[in-house]
Amino acid sequence: MTTSLRAICFDLWETLITNPPDLTRSHKQVRLERMAKILGLPIEKLEGPYRDVWQHCQDLYWSRDKDVPCRTQIDHFLEAMQLELDESTTRAVEEAYAFAIVDFLPTIVPGALDVVRDLKARGYRLGLISNTGRTPGYALRAILDRLGLRFDAMVFSNEHGACKPQRSIFEALRQALEVDFEEMLFVGDNLYVDVYGALQCGITAIHFIPPQRGTAVAPPVEHDLRIEPDATISDLRELLPLIEVVRTDRSQPDVRPARGRP
């Protein structure tokens, strides 16, 4: 029995979009300027708590493959600042924190826009999973729309409550796309969270090694896993002929090796 390939899915940061160091510095500066203006405080007062929030979330949530709404990050920030604000001011701070990146858009990885559009034209369902970090799903949706990167289903860790490589976030995408795991192919730059996460679900996993990485790189995770992707590419445009190879292999019974072998 053969299984068709119906959905092509992607990681976001460092796979489809990237932040060069100078752009990351701009995002930080804009966030701090806008938040400082709302709070009526000098930027210098915000820099330490802003930096500490990242480490706090890494220790409490992200290192455990969990995630929280953007509002929780703001609550931790205000706690570090020893500030109690009314609801409208807190919402304004969150908006400044979340949307700074929308005004200074990330860079599209070479080939990403053409590949996504080509796959859509070929009739594939398109999916996206992102471990979000500072920028929440509602801001990333606005960014992707402005960049012209559009998908049939998107799952963001801060909304889902768990991060890749947890099976539940892949399951959420599978359900949204209305396909089986075996009908999906996932492309990502991180061997652990992307490739391992996909493989453990039975999804065909492609490891993308970008020619140049930006700053949106997940902290390394210690593990003793031997992770072997189904294929590795260094240019997203290599994906189109590779998908045709996968489709051809799937049309021939008993060609694909059994998954999960030692």
C-alpha positions as CSV (number, residue, x, y, z in Angstrom):
1,M,0.0,0.0,0.0
2,T,1.4,3.4,-0.9
3,T,0.8,6.8,0.8
4,S,0.5,10.0,-1.1
5,L,2.3,13.2,-0.2
6,R,-0.3,15.9,0.5
7,A,1.2,18.5,2.8
8,I,4.5,20.3,2.9
9,C,5.3,21.9,6.2
10,F,8.0,24.3,7.4
11,D,9.7,25.6,10.4
12,L,9.8,29.4,10.4
13,W,12.9,31.1,11.9
14,E,16.2,30.4,10.0
15,T,14.2,28.2,7.5
16,L,11.9,30.7,5.8
17,I,12.8,34.0,7.5
18,T,15.9,35.2,9.4
19,N,17.1,38.1,11.5
20,P,20.6,39.4,10.7
21,P,22.4,40.8,13.8
22,D,21.8,44.4,12.8
23,L,18.1,43.8,12.4
24,T,17.9,42.1,15.8
25,R,19.6,45.1,17.4
26,S,17.0,47.4,15.7
27,H,14.1,45.2,17.1
28,K,15.5,45.5,20.6
29,Q,16.0,49.2,20.4
30,V,12.5,49.8,19.0
31,R,10.9,47.6,21.7
32,L,12.8,49.4,24.5
33,E,12.1,52.9,23.1
34,R,8.4,52.2,22.7
35,M,8.0,50.5,26.1
36,A,10.0,53.2,27.8
37,K,7.8,55.9,26.3
38,I,4.7,54.2,27.6
39,L,6.2,53.7,31.0
40,G,7.7,57.2,31.2
41,L,11.1,55.8,32.1
42,P,14.6,56.0,30.6
43,I,15.6,53.1,28.4
44,E,18.4,52.2,30.7
45,K,15.9,51.2,33.4
46,L,14.4,48.6,31.1
47,E,17.5,47.0,29.6
48,G,18.2,44.6,32.5
49,P,14.6,43.3,33.0
50,Y,14.2,43.0,29.2
51,R,17.3,40.8,29.1
52,D,16.3,38.8,32.2
53,V,12.9,38.0,30.8
54,W,14.5,35.9,28.0
55,Q,16.5,33.9,30.5
56,H,13.6,33.6,32.9
57,C,11.4,32.2,30.1
58,Q,14.2,29.9,28.9
59,D,14.6,28.5,32.4
60,L,10.9,28.1,33.3
61,Y,9.4,27.2,29.9
62,W,11.4,26.9,26.7
63,S,14.1,24.5,28.1
64,R,11.2,22.2,29.1
65,D,9.5,22.4,25.6
66,K,6.7,24.6,27.1
67,D,5.6,28.0,26.0
68,V,3.3,30.8,27.4
69,P,1.3,33.7,25.9
70,C,3.1,36.9,25.3
71,R,1.2,38.5,28.2
72,T,3.0,36.2,30.6
73,Q,6.3,37.5,29.3
74,I,5.1,41.0,30.0
75,D,4.0,40.0,33.5
76,H,7.5,38.7,34.2
77,F,9.0,41.9,32.8
78,L,6.7,44.1,34.9
79,E,7.5,42.0,38.0
80,A,11.2,42.5,37.4
81,M,10.6,46.2,37.0
82,Q,8.5,46.1,40.2
83,L,5.6,47.8,38.4
84,E,1.9,47.4,38.7
85,L,0.0,48.8,35.8
86,D,-3.7,49.1,34.9
87,E,-5.0,46.8,32.1
88,S,-4.9,49.4,29.3
89,T,-1.3,50.3,30.0
90,T,-0.3,46.7,30.3
91,R,-1.9,46.0,26.9
92,A,0.0,48.9,25.4
93,V,3.3,47.6,26.7
94,E,2.5,44.1,25.3
95,E,1.7,45.6,21.9
96,A,5.0,47.6,21.9
97,Y,6.9,44.4,22.8
98,A,5.2,42.2,20.3
99,F,4.8,44.4,17.2
100,A,8.2,46.1,17.0
101,I,9.4,43.5,14.6
102,V,6.4,44.1,12.3
103,D,7.7,47.6,11.5
104,F,11.2,46.2,10.7
105,L,10.5,43.0,8.8
106,P,12.8,40.0,9.0
107,T,14.6,38.9,5.9
108,I,13.2,36.2,3.7
109,V,15.6,33.3,3.3
110,P,16.7,33.0,-0.4
111,G,14.2,30.9,-2.4
112,A,11.6,30.7,0.3
113,L,8.9,32.8,-1.3
114,D,9.2,31.2,-4.7
115,V,9.2,27.7,-3.2
116,V,6.2,28.3,-1.0
117,R,4.2,29.8,-4.0
118,D,5.3,27.0,-6.3
119,L,4.2,24.3,-3.8
120,K,0.8,26.0,-3.4
121,A,0.4,26.1,-7.2
122,R,1.1,22.4,-7.3
123,G,-1.8,21.7,-5.0
124,Y,-0.1,20.9,-1.8
125,R,-1.5,21.8,1.6
126,L,1.0,24.1,3.3
127,G,1.7,24.2,7.0
128,L,3.9,26.0,9.4
129,I,5.1,25.5,13.0
130,S,7.0,28.1,14.9
131,N,8.6,28.2,18.3
132,T,7.9,31.8,18.9
133,G,10.3,33.3,21.4
134,R,9.7,37.0,22.0
135,T,7.4,37.5,19.0
136,P,4.0,35.9,19.5
137,G,1.8,34.2,16.9
138,Y,-0.5,37.2,16.3
139,A,2.5,39.4,15.4
140,L,4.1,36.6,13.2
141,R,0.8,36.3,11.3
142,A,1.0,40.0,10.4
143,I,4.7,39.6,9.4
144,L,4.1,36.6,7.2
145,D,1.2,38.4,5.5
146,R,3.3,41.4,4.7
147,L,6.1,39.1,3.4
148,G,3.6,37.2,1.2
149,L,4.3,33.9,2.9
150,R,0.8,32.3,3.2
151,F,-0.1,28.9,4.6
152,D,-3.2,26.7,5.0
153,A,-2.5,26.2,8.7
154,M,-0.1,27.7,11.2
155,V,0.7,26.6,14.8
156,F,2.6,28.9,17.1
157,S,4.1,27.6,20.3
158,N,3.0,30.5,22.5
159,E,-0.6,29.8,21.5
160,H,-0.4,26.0,21.6
161,G,1.4,25.9,25.0
162,A,4.2,23.5,23.9
163,C,7.2,23.8,21.6
164,K,8.8,21.6,19.0
165,P,9.8,18.8,19.3
166,Q,6.8,17.9,21.3
167,R,4.4,15.6,19.4
168,S,1.4,17.6,20.4
169,I,2.4,20.7,18.3
170,F,2.9,18.5,15.2
171,E,-0.5,16.8,15.9
172,A,-2.1,20.2,16.1
173,L,-0.8,21.0,12.6
174,R,-1.8,17.6,11.3
175,Q,-5.4,18.1,12.5
176,A,-5.5,21.6,11.0
177,L,-4.3,20.4,7.6
178,E,-6.7,17.4,7.8
179,V,-4.0,14.9,6.7
180,D,-2.2,11.9,8.2
181,F,1.4,12.2,9.5
182,E,2.5,9.8,6.7
183,E,1.1,12.3,4.1
184,M,3.3,15.2,5.5
185,L,6.8,16.4,4.8
186,F,8.5,18.8,7.2
187,V,11.4,21.1,6.5
188,G,13.5,22.7,9.3
189,D,16.9,24.0,10.2
190,N,17.2,22.5,13.7
191,L,18.2,18.8,13.7
192,Y,16.6,18.3,17.2
193,V,13.4,20.3,17.4
194,D,12.5,20.1,13.7
195,V,13.9,16.9,12.3
196,Y,13.6,14.7,15.4
197,G,10.2,16.2,16.2
198,A,8.9,15.3,12.7
199,L,10.5,11.8,12.6
200,Q,9.0,10.7,15.9
201,C,5.6,11.4,14.4
202,G,6.3,9.4,11.3
203,I,6.7,12.6,9.1
204,T,9.2,12.7,6.3
205,A,11.9,15.1,7.6
206,I,14.2,17.3,5.6
207,H,17.1,19.0,7.3
208,F,17.7,22.5,5.9
209,I,21.2,23.9,6.5
210,P,21.1,27.6,5.6
211,P,24.2,29.0,4.0
212,Q,24.1,31.8,6.6
213,R,22.3,31.9,9.9
214,G,20.8,34.9,11.7
215,T,20.2,35.3,15.4
216,A,17.0,33.4,15.7
217,V,18.7,30.1,16.6
218,A,17.4,27.9,19.4
219,P,19.7,27.2,22.3
220,P,21.5,23.8,22.0
221,V,19.9,20.8,23.6
222,E,21.9,18.0,25.1
223,H,20.7,14.6,24.0
224,D,22.1,11.2,23.0
225,L,19.9,10.7,20.0
226,R,21.1,9.6,16.6
227,I,19.0,11.8,14.4
228,E,19.0,10.9,10.7
229,P,16.9,13.1,8.4
230,D,15.4,11.6,5.3
231,A,17.4,14.2,3.3
232,T,19.5,17.3,3.8
233,I,19.5,20.4,1.6
234,S,21.4,23.7,1.7
235,D,19.2,25.7,-0.6
236,L,15.4,25.7,-0.3
237,R,15.1,25.5,-4.1
238,E,16.5,22.0,-3.8
239,L,13.2,21.1,-2.1
240,L,11.2,21.0,-5.3
241,P,13.0,18.3,-7.2
242,L,13.5,16.4,-3.9
243,I,9.7,16.3,-3.4
244,E,9.3,14.8,-6.8
245,V,11.8,12.0,-5.8
246,V,9.7,11.4,-2.7
247,R,6.5,11.2,-4.7
248,T,8.1,8.8,-7.2
249,D,9.4,6.6,-4.4
250,R,6.0,6.5,-2.7
251,S,4.3,5.5,-5.9
252,Q,6.4,2.2,-5.8
253,P,5.3,-0.2,-3.1
254,D,7.9,-1.4,-0.6
255,V,10.5,1.2,-1.6
256,R,10.7,3.3,1.6
257,P,12.5,1.7,4.5
258,A,10.8,1.0,7.7
259,R,10.9,3.9,10.2
260,G,12.1,3.7,13.7
261,R,14.8,1.1,13.1
262,P,17.7,1.0,15.6
